[in-house]
Amino acid sequence: MILAVFIDPVKADTFTLSLTTGDDYPPFTDRKLAQGGMATTLVLNAFEKSGYFVKEIEWLPWKRGYTLAQRGQYHAALLQNAAEKAG
């Protein structure tokens, strides 16, 4: 698993986050699981305890989500399935 964060601490809006994660990686992350899976829940709780509000999570294929986070469309790309990364 990996967490890629592209947060610019200078921006005023960094306390509200938009995240992306992959799907179909139970029990860690999957939109069908309660609260998005145990790893998604852990990451969300960590952000919230650090003072960040997570506005949305978009479920995308890992490569696309990671690329969009690098381009600034999301603040972070959460979790990946190793098989998906290799493919």
Phi and psi restraints in degrees (range 20) as a CNS / XPLOR table:
assign (resid 1 and name C) (resid 2 and name N)
       (resid 2 and name CA) (resid 2 and name C) 1.0 -147.6 20.0 2
assign (resid 2 and name N) (resid 2 and name CA)
       (resid 2 and name C) (resid 3 and name N) 1.0 150.0 20.0 2
assign (resid 2 and name C) (resid 3 and name N)
       (resid 3 and name CA) (resid 3 and name C) 1.0 -124.7 20.0 2
assign (resid 3 and name N) (resid 3 and name CA)
       (resid 3 and name C) (resid 4 and name N) 1.0 116.9 20.0 2
assign (resid 3 and name C) (resid 4 and name N)
       (resid 4 and name CA) (resid 4 and name C) 1.0 -107.9 20.0 2
assign (resid 4 and name N) (resid 4 and name CA)
       (resid 4 and name C) (resid 5 and name N) 1.0 120.0 20.0 2
assign (resid 4 and name C) (resid 5 and name N)
       (resid 5 and name CA) (resid 5 and name C) 1.0 -117.3 20.0 2
assign (resid 5 and name N) (resid 5 and name CA)
       (resid 5 and name C) (resid 6 and name N) 1.0 130.4 20.0 2
assign (resid 5 and name C) (resid 6 and name N)
       (resid 6 and name CA) (resid 6 and name C) 1.0 -124.4 20.0 2
assign (resid 6 and name N) (resid 6 and name CA)
       (resid 6 and name C) (resid 7 and name N) 1.0 61.3 20.0 2
assign (resid 6 and name C) (resid 7 and name N)
       (resid 7 and name CA) (resid 7 and name C) 1.0 -97.8 20.0 2
assign (resid 7 and name N) (resid 7 and name CA)
       (resid 7 and name C) (resid 8 and name N) 1.0 127.9 20.0 2
assign (resid 7 and name C) (resid 8 and name N)
       (resid 8 and name CA) (resid 8 and name C) 1.0 -94.3 20.0 2
assign (resid 8 and name N) (resid 8 and name CA)
       (resid 8 and name C) (resid 9 and name N) 1.0 107.7 20.0 2
assign (resid 8 and name C) (resid 9 and name N)
       (resid 9 and name CA) (resid 9 and name C) 1.0 -67.1 20.0 2
assign (resid 9 and name N) (resid 9 and name CA)
       (resid 9 and name C) (resid 10 and name N) 1.0 -10.0 20.0 2
assign (resid 9 and name C) (resid 10 and name N)
       (resid 10 and name CA) (resid 10 and name C) 1.0 -81.8 20.0 2
assign (resid 10 and name N) (resid 10 and name CA)
       (resid 10 and name C) (resid 11 and name N) 1.0 -28.1 20.0 2
assign (resid 10 and name C) (resid 11 and name N)
       (resid 11 and name CA) (resid 11 and name C) 1.0 -68.3 20.0 2
assign (resid 11 and name N) (resid 11 and name CA)
       (resid 11 and name C) (resid 12 and name N) 1.0 141.6 20.0 2
assign (resid 11 and name C) (resid 12 and name N)
       (resid 12 and name CA) (resid 12 and name C) 1.0 -72.7 20.0 2
assign (resid 12 and name N) (resid 12 and name CA)
       (resid 12 and name C) (resid 13 and name N) 1.0 -23.2 20.0 2
assign (resid 12 and name C) (resid 13 and name N)
       (resid 13 and name CA) (resid 13 and name C) 1.0 -92.0 20.0 2
assign (resid 13 and name N) (resid 13 and name CA)
       (resid 13 and name C) (resid 14 and name N) 1.0 11.6 20.0 2
assign (resid 13 and name C) (resid 14 and name N)
       (resid 14 and name CA) (resid 14 and name C) 1.0 -71.9 20.0 2
assign (resid 14 and name N) (resid 14 and name CA)
       (resid 14 and name C) (resid 15 and name N) 1.0 -9.2 20.0 2
assign (resid 14 and name C) (resid 15 and name N)
       (resid 15 and name CA) (resid 15 and name C) 1.0 -80.4 20.0 2
assign (resid 15 and name N) (resid 15 and name CA)
       (resid 15 and name C) (resid 16 and name N) 1.0 -11.6 20.0 2
assign (resid 15 and name C) (resid 16 and name N)
       (resid 16 and name CA) (resid 16 and name C) 1.0 -113.9 20.0 2
assign (resid 16 and name N) (resid 16 and name CA)
       (resid 16 and name C) (resid 17 and name N) 1.0 118.6 20.0 2
assign (resid 16 and name C) (resid 17 and name N)
       (resid 17 and name CA) (resid 17 and name C) 1.0 -110.2 20.0 2
assign (resid 17 and name N) (resid 17 and name CA)
       (resid 17 and name C) (resid 18 and name N) 1.0 147.0 20.0 2
assign (resid 17 and name C) (resid 18 and name N)
       (resid 18 and name CA) (resid 18 and name C) 1.0 -115.3 20.0 2
assign (resid 18 and name N) (resid 18 and name CA)
       (resid 18 and name C) (resid 19 and name N) 1.0 125.4 20.0 2
assign (resid 18 and name C) (resid 19 and name N)
       (resid 19 and name CA) (resid 19 and name C) 1.0 -121.1 20.0 2
assign (resid 19 and name N) (resid 19 and name CA)
       (resid 19 and name C) (resid 20 and name N) 1.0 159.8 20.0 2
assign (resid 19 and name C) (resid 20 and name N)
       (resid 20 and name CA) (resid 20 and name C) 1.0 -132.8 20.0 2
assign (resid 20 and name N) (resid 20 and name CA)
       (resid 20 and name C) (resid 21 and name N) 1.0 149.4 20.0 2
assign (resid 20 and name C) (resid 21 and name N)
       (resid 21 and name CA) (resid 21 and name C) 1.0 -149.2 20.0 2
assign (resid 21 and name N) (resid 21 and name CA)
       (resid 21 and name C) (resid 22 and name N) 1.0 161.7 20.0 2
assign (resid 21 and name C) (resid 22 and name N)
       (resid 22 and name CA) (resid 22 and name C) 1.0 -78.9 20.0 2
assign (resid 22 and name N) (resid 22 and name CA)
       (resid 22 and name C) (resid 23 and name N) 1.0 170.8 20.0 2
assign (resid 22 and name C) (resid 23 and name N)
       (resid 23 and name CA) (resid 23 and name C) 1.0 -120.8 20.0 2
assign (resid 23 and name N) (resid 23 and name CA)
       (resid 23 and name C) (resid 24 and name N) 1.0 165.7 20.0 2
assign (resid 23 and name C) (resid 24 and name N)
       (resid 24 and name CA) (resid 24 and name C) 1.0 64.0 20.0 2
assign (resid 24 and name N) (resid 24 and name CA)
       (resid 24 and name C) (resid 25 and name N) 1.0 49.0 20.0 2
assign (resid 24 and name C) (resid 25 and name N)
       (resid 25 and name CA) (resid 25 and name C) 1.0 -134.9 20.0 2
assign (resid 25 and name N) (resid 25 and name CA)
       (resid 25 and name C) (resid 26 and name N) 1.0 52.9 20.0 2
assign (resid 25 and name C) (resid 26 and name N)
       (resid 26 and name CA) (resid 26 and name C) 1.0 -66.9 20.0 2
assign (resid 26 and name N) (resid 26 and name CA)
       (resid 26 and name C) (resid 27 and name N) 1.0 149.2 20.0 2
assign (resid 26 and name C) (resid 27 and name N)
       (resid 27 and name CA) (resid 27 and name C) 1.0 -89.5 20.0 2
assign (resid 27 and name N) (resid 27 and name CA)
       (resid 27 and name C) (resid 28 and name N) 1.0 7.8 20.0 2
assign (resid 27 and name C) (resid 28 and name N)
       (resid 28 and name CA) (resid 28 and name C) 1.0 -78.9 20.0 2
assign (resid 28 and name N) (resid 28 and name CA)
       (resid 28 and name C) (resid 29 and name N) 1.0 -49.4 20.0 2
assign (resid 28 and name C) (resid 29 and name N)
       (resid 29 and name CA) (resid 29 and name C) 1.0 -150.5 20.0 2
assign (resid 29 and name N) (resid 29 and name CA)
       (resid 29 and name C) (resid 30 and name N) 1.0 130.3 20.0 2
assign (resid 29 and name C) (resid 30 and name N)
       (resid 30 and name CA) (resid 30 and name C) 1.0 -173.5 20.0 2
assign (resid 30 and name N) (resid 30 and name CA)
       (resid 30 and name C) (resid 31 and name N) 1.0 131.0 20.0 2
assign (resid 30 and name C) (resid 31 and name N)
       (resid 31 and name CA) (resid 31 and name C) 1.0 -61.8 20.0 2
assign (resid 31 and name N) (resid 31 and name CA)
       (resid 31 and name C) (resid 32 and name N) 1.0 -20.5 20.0 2
assign (resid 31 and name C) (resid 32 and name N)
       (resid 32 and name CA) (resid 32 and name C) 1.0 -81.6 20.0 2
assign (resid 32 and name N) (resid 32 and name CA)
       (resid 32 and name C) (resid 33 and name N) 1.0 -13.9 20.0 2
assign (resid 32 and name C) (resid 33 and name N)
       (resid 33 and name CA) (resid 33 and name C) 1.0 -84.6 20.0 2
assign (resid 33 and name N) (resid 33 and name CA)
       (resid 33 and name C) (resid 34 and name N) 1.0 155.0 20.0 2
assign (resid 33 and name C) (resid 34 and name N)
       (resid 34 and name CA) (resid 34 and name C) 1.0 -57.8 20.0 2
assign (resid 34 and name N) (resid 34 and name CA)
       (resid 34 and name C) (resid 35 and name N) 1.0 128.9 20.0 2
assign (resid 34 and name C) (resid 35 and name N)
       (resid 35 and name CA) (resid 35 and name C) 1.0 55.3 20.0 2
assign (resid 35 and name N) (resid 35 and name CA)
       (resid 35 and name C) (resid 36 and name N) 1.0 24.0 20.0 2
assign (resid 35 and name C) (resid 36 and name N)
       (resid 36 and name CA) (resid 36 and name C) 1.0 82.0 20.0 2
assign (resid 36 and name N) (resid 36 and name CA)
       (resid 36 and name C) (resid 37 and name N) 1.0 5.9 20.0 2
assign (resid 36 and name C) (resid 37 and name N)
       (resid 37 and name CA) (resid 37 and name C) 1.0 105.7 20.0 2
assign (resid 37 and name N) (resid 37 and name CA)
       (resid 37 and name C) (resid 38 and name N) 1.0 163.4 20.0 2
assign (resid 37 and name C) (resid 38 and name N)
       (resid 38 and name CA) (resid 38 and name C) 1.0 -69.7 20.0 2
assign (resid 38 and name N) (resid 38 and name CA)
       (resid 38 and name C) (resid 39 and name N) 1.0 -36.6 20.0 2
assign (resid 38 and name C) (resid 39 and name N)
       (resid 39 and name CA) (resid 39 and name C) 1.0 -71.6 20.0 2
assign (resid 39 and name N) (resid 39 and name CA)
       (resid 39 and name C) (resid 40 and name N) 1.0 -39.5 20.0 2
assign (resid 39 and name C) (resid 40 and name N)
       (resid 40 and name CA) (resid 40 and name C) 1.0 -61.1 20.0 2
assign (resid 40 and name N) (resid 40 and name CA)
       (resid 40 and name C) (resid 41 and name N) 1.0 -43.6 20.0 2
assign (resid 40 and name C) (resid 41 and name N)
       (resid 41 and name CA) (resid 41 and name C) 1.0 -61.5 20.0 2
assign (resid 41 and name N) (resid 41 and name CA)
       (resid 41 and name C) (resid 42 and name N) 1.0 -43.4 20.0 2
assign (resid 41 and name C) (resid 42 and name N)
       (resid 42 and name CA) (resid 42 and name C) 1.0 -59.9 20.0 2
assign (resid 42 and name N) (resid 42 and name CA)
       (resid 42 and name C) (resid 43 and name N) 1.0 -46.7 20.0 2
assign (resid 42 and name C) (resid 43 and name N)
       (resid 43 and name CA) (resid 43 and name C) 1.0 -64.7 20.0 2
assign (resid 43 and name N) (resid 43 and name CA)
       (resid 43 and name C) (resid 44 and name N) 1.0 -43.4 20.0 2
assign (resid 43 and name C) (resid 44 and name N)
       (resid 44 and name CA) (resid 44 and name C) 1.0 -60.8 20.0 2
assign (resid 44 and name N) (resid 44 and name CA)
       (resid 44 and name C) (resid 45 and name N) 1.0 -44.3 20.0 2
assign (resid 44 and name C) (resid 45 and name N)
       (resid 45 and name CA) (resid 45 and name C) 1.0 -63.0 20.0 2
assign (resid 45 and name N) (resid 45 and name CA)
       (resid 45 and name C) (resid 46 and name N) 1.0 -40.3 20.0 2
assign (resid 45 and name C) (resid 46 and name N)
       (resid 46 and name CA) (resid 46 and name C) 1.0 -63.3 20.0 2
assign (resid 46 and name N) (resid 46 and name CA)
       (resid 46 and name C) (resid 47 and name N) 1.0 -45.0 20.0 2
assign (resid 46 and name C) (resid 47 and name N)
       (resid 47 and name CA) (resid 47 and name C) 1.0 -61.6 20.0 2
assign (resid 47 and name N) (resid 47 and name CA)
       (resid 47 and name C) (resid 48 and name N) 1.0 -47.2 20.0 2
assign (resid 47 and name C) (resid 48 and name N)
       (resid 48 and name CA) (resid 48 and name C) 1.0 -64.6 20.0 2
assign (resid 48 and name N) (resid 48 and name CA)
       (resid 48 and name C) (resid 49 and name N) 1.0 -38.5 20.0 2
assign (resid 48 and name C) (resid 49 and name N)
       (resid 49 and name CA) (resid 49 and name C) 1.0 -69.3 20.0 2
assign (resid 49 and name N) (resid 49 and name CA)
       (resid 49 and name C) (resid 50 and name N) 1.0 -19.5 20.0 2
assign (resid 49 and name C) (resid 50 and name N)
       (resid 50 and name CA) (resid 50 and name C) 1.0 -91.0 20.0 2
assign (resid 50 and name N) (resid 50 and name CA)
       (resid 50 and name C) (resid 51 and name N) 1.0 3.6 20.0 2
assign (resid 50 and name C) (resid 51 and name N)
       (resid 51 and name CA) (resid 51 and name C) 1.0 95.6 20.0 2
assign (resid 51 and name N) (resid 51 and name CA)
       (resid 51 and name C) (resid 52 and name N) 1.0 10.0 20.0 2
assign (resid 51 and name C) (resid 52 and name N)
       (resid 52 and name CA) (resid 52 and name C) 1.0 -100.6 20.0 2
assign (resid 52 and name N) (resid 52 and name CA)
       (resid 52 and name C) (resid 53 and name N) 1.0 143.9 20.0 2
assign (resid 52 and name C) (resid 53 and name N)
       (resid 53 and name CA) (resid 53 and name C) 1.0 -105.9 20.0 2
assign (resid 53 and name N) (resid 53 and name CA)
       (resid 53 and name C) (resid 54 and name N) 1.0 123.8 20.0 2
assign (resid 53 and name C) (resid 54 and name N)
       (resid 54 and name CA) (resid 54 and name C) 1.0 -89.8 20.0 2
assign (resid 54 and name N) (resid 54 and name CA)
       (resid 54 and name C) (resid 55 and name N) 1.0 108.8 20.0 2
assign (resid 54 and name C) (resid 55 and name N)
       (resid 55 and name CA) (resid 55 and name C) 1.0 -76.3 20.0 2
assign (resid 55 and name N) (resid 55 and name CA)
       (resid 55 and name C) (resid 56 and name N) 1.0 -39.4 20.0 2
assign (resid 55 and name C) (resid 56 and name N)
       (resid 56 and name CA) (resid 56 and name C) 1.0 -154.9 20.0 2
assign (resid 56 and name N) (resid 56 and name CA)
       (resid 56 and name C) (resid 57 and name N) 1.0 154.5 20.0 2
assign (resid 56 and name C) (resid 57 and name N)
       (resid 57 and name CA) (resid 57 and name C) 1.0 -125.9 20.0 2
assign (resid 57 and name N) (resid 57 and name CA)
       (resid 57 and name C) (resid 58 and name N) 1.0 123.5 20.0 2
assign (resid 57 and name C) (resid 58 and name N)
       (resid 58 and name CA) (resid 58 and name C) 1.0 -103.6 20.0 2
assign (resid 58 and name N) (resid 58 and name CA)
       (resid 58 and name C) (resid 59 and name N) 1.0 129.0 20.0 2
assign (resid 58 and name C) (resid 59 and name N)
       (resid 59 and name CA) (resid 59 and name C) 1.0 -92.8 20.0 2
assign (resid 59 and name N) (resid 59 and name CA)
       (resid 59 and name C) (resid 60 and name N) 1.0 109.9 20.0 2
assign (resid 59 and name C) (resid 60 and name N)
       (resid 60 and name CA) (resid 60 and name C) 1.0 -134.5 20.0 2
assign (resid 60 and name N) (resid 60 and name CA)
       (resid 60 and name C) (resid 61 and name N) 1.0 161.5 20.0 2
assign (resid 60 and name C) (resid 61 and name N)
       (resid 61 and name CA) (resid 61 and name C) 1.0 -58.5 20.0 2
assign (resid 61 and name N) (resid 61 and name CA)
       (resid 61 and name C) (resid 62 and name N) 1.0 144.0 20.0 2
assign (resid 61 and name C) (resid 62 and name N)
       (resid 62 and name CA) (resid 62 and name C) 1.0 -51.8 20.0 2
assign (resid 62 and name N) (resid 62 and name CA)
       (resid 62 and name C) (resid 63 and name N) 1.0 -51.6 20.0 2
assign (resid 62 and name C) (resid 63 and name N)
       (resid 63 and name CA) (resid 63 and name C) 1.0 -59.4 20.0 2
assign (resid 63 and name N) (resid 63 and name CA)
       (resid 63 and name C) (resid 64 and name N) 1.0 -43.7 20.0 2
assign (resid 63 and name C) (resid 64 and name N)
       (resid 64 and name CA) (resid 64 and name C) 1.0 -65.9 20.0 2
assign (resid 64 and name N) (resid 64 and name CA)
       (resid 64 and name C) (resid 65 and name N) 1.0 -45.9 20.0 2
assign (resid 64 and name C) (resid 65 and name N)
       (resid 65 and name CA) (resid 65 and name C) 1.0 -62.0 20.0 2
assign (resid 65 and name N) (resid 65 and name CA)
       (resid 65 and name C) (resid 66 and name N) 1.0 -42.6 20.0 2
assign (resid 65 and name C) (resid 66 and name N)
       (resid 66 and name CA) (resid 66 and name C) 1.0 -62.8 20.0 2
assign (resid 66 and name N) (resid 66 and name CA)
       (resid 66 and name C) (resid 67 and name N) 1.0 -45.5 20.0 2
assign (resid 66 and name C) (resid 67 and name N)
       (resid 67 and name CA) (resid 67 and name C) 1.0 -62.9 20.0 2
assign (resid 67 and name N) (resid 67 and name CA)
       (resid 67 and name C) (resid 68 and name N) 1.0 -43.3 20.0 2
assign (resid 67 and name C) (resid 68 and name N)
       (resid 68 and name CA) (resid 68 and name C) 1.0 -66.3 20.0 2
assign (resid 68 and name N) (resid 68 and name CA)
       (resid 68 and name C) (resid 69 and name N) 1.0 -34.2 20.0 2
assign (resid 68 and name C) (resid 69 and name N)
       (resid 69 and name CA) (resid 69 and name C) 1.0 -67.1 20.0 2
assign (resid 69 and name N) (resid 69 and name CA)
       (resid 69 and name C) (resid 70 and name N) 1.0 -40.6 20.0 2
assign (resid 69 and name C) (resid 70 and name N)
       (resid 70 and name CA) (resid 70 and name C) 1.0 -61.1 20.0 2
assign (resid 70 and name N) (resid 70 and name CA)
       (resid 70 and name C) (resid 71 and name N) 1.0 -35.2 20.0 2
assign (resid 70 and name C) (resid 71 and name N)
       (resid 71 and name CA) (resid 71 and name C) 1.0 -80.9 20.0 2
assign (resid 71 and name N) (resid 71 and name CA)
       (resid 71 and name C) (resid 72 and name N) 1.0 -4.1 20.0 2
assign (resid 71 and name C) (resid 72 and name N)
       (resid 72 and name CA) (resid 72 and name C) 1.0 93.4 20.0 2
assign (resid 72 and name N) (resid 72 and name CA)
       (resid 72 and name C) (resid 73 and name N) 1.0 4.8 20.0 2
assign (resid 72 and name C) (resid 73 and name N)
       (resid 73 and name CA) (resid 73 and name C) 1.0 -77.3 20.0 2
assign (resid 73 and name N) (resid 73 and name CA)
       (resid 73 and name C) (resid 74 and name N) 1.0 -20.8 20.0 2
assign (resid 73 and name C) (resid 74 and name N)
       (resid 74 and name CA) (resid 74 and name C) 1.0 -134.3 20.0 2
assign (resid 74 and name N) (resid 74 and name CA)
       (resid 74 and name C) (resid 75 and name N) 1.0 152.7 20.0 2
assign (resid 74 and name C) (resid 75 and name N)
       (resid 75 and name CA) (resid 75 and name C) 1.0 -77.9 20.0 2
assign (resid 75 and name N) (resid 75 and name CA)
       (resid 75 and name C) (resid 76 and name N) 1.0 -28.4 20.0 2
assign (resid 75 and name C) (resid 76 and name N)
       (resid 76 and name CA) (resid 76 and name C) 1.0 -155.8 20.0 2
assign (resid 76 and name N) (resid 76 and name CA)
       (resid 76 and name C) (resid 77 and name N) 1.0 152.6 20.0 2
assign (resid 76 and name C) (resid 77 and name N)
       (resid 77 and name CA) (resid 77 and name C) 1.0 -114.3 20.0 2
assign (resid 77 and name N) (resid 77 and name CA)
       (resid 77 and name C) (resid 78 and name N) 1.0 121.0 20.0 2
assign (resid 77 and name C) (resid 78 and name N)
       (resid 78 and name CA) (resid 78 and name C) 1.0 -100.7 20.0 2
assign (resid 78 and name N) (resid 78 and name CA)
       (resid 78 and name C) (resid 79 and name N) 1.0 138.0 20.0 2
assign (resid 78 and name C) (resid 79 and name N)
       (resid 79 and name CA) (resid 79 and name C) 1.0 54.6 20.0 2
assign (resid 79 and name N) (resid 79 and name CA)
       (resid 79 and name C) (resid 80 and name N) 1.0 139.7 20.0 2
assign (resid 79 and name C) (resid 80 and name N)
       (resid 80 and name CA) (resid 80 and name C) 1.0 -143.1 20.0 2
assign (resid 80 and name N) (resid 80 and name CA)
       (resid 80 and name C) (resid 81 and name N) 1.0 151.9 20.0 2
assign (resid 80 and name C) (resid 81 and name N)
       (resid 81 and name CA) (resid 81 and name C) 1.0 -87.2 20.0 2
assign (resid 81 and name N) (resid 81 and name CA)
       (resid 81 and name C) (resid 82 and name N) 1.0 124.9 20.0 2
assign (resid 81 and name C) (resid 82 and name N)
       (resid 82 and name CA) (resid 82 and name C) 1.0 -56.4 20.0 2
assign (resid 82 and name N) (resid 82 and name CA)
       (resid 82 and name C) (resid 83 and name N) 1.0 -36.7 20.0 2
assign (resid 82 and name C) (resid 83 and name N)
       (resid 83 and name CA) (resid 83 and name C) 1.0 -66.9 20.0 2
assign (resid 83 and name N) (resid 83 and name CA)
       (resid 83 and name C) (resid 84 and name N) 1.0 -37.5 20.0 2
assign (resid 83 and name C) (resid 84 and name N)
       (resid 84 and name CA) (resid 84 and name C) 1.0 -68.0 20.0 2
assign (resid 84 and name N) (resid 84 and name CA)
       (resid 84 and name C) (resid 85 and name N) 1.0 -38.8 20.0 2
assign (resid 84 and name C) (resid 85 and name N)
       (resid 85 and name CA) (resid 85 and name C) 1.0 -63.6 20.0 2
assign (resid 85 and name N) (resid 85 and name CA)
       (resid 85 and name C) (resid 86 and name N) 1.0 -40.4 20.0 2
assign (resid 85 and name C) (resid 86 and name N)
       (resid 86 and name CA) (resid 86 and name C) 1.0 -70.1 20.0 2
assign (resid 86 and name N) (resid 86 and name CA)
       (resid 86 and name C) (resid 87 and name N) 1.0 -28.1 20.0 2
